[in-house]
Amino acid sequence: MTRQQQIEIEAAAFRGLVEHLRRRSTLAEALNQQLEMDYPAAQERVYGMPIEQWKRDHQIPASDEQLELFEQTRPQHARISGHQ
């Protein structure tokens, strides 16, 4: 497989995932059904545990370089309710 073929396959998979998530949003569907579900509750449904527990068990600390890049690109980040 060429590098270009790999890129195209990965891009198609990503587009499919994005479309799936747009159609199957737990939080949006809860709102449609007039159920109360806030962002932390939606995260718990996705991760199968509270997000803080998931972070403690699975997320490694970011390096100084990663933190710097994060700050440099902050204006490009998606705005998520409750997160700035």
Buried (B, 14 or more C-beta within 10 A) or exposed (E): EEEEEEEEEEEEEEEEEEEEEEEEEBBBEBEEEEEEBEEEBBBBEEBEBEBEEBEEEEEEEEEEEEEEEEEEEEEEEEEEEEEE
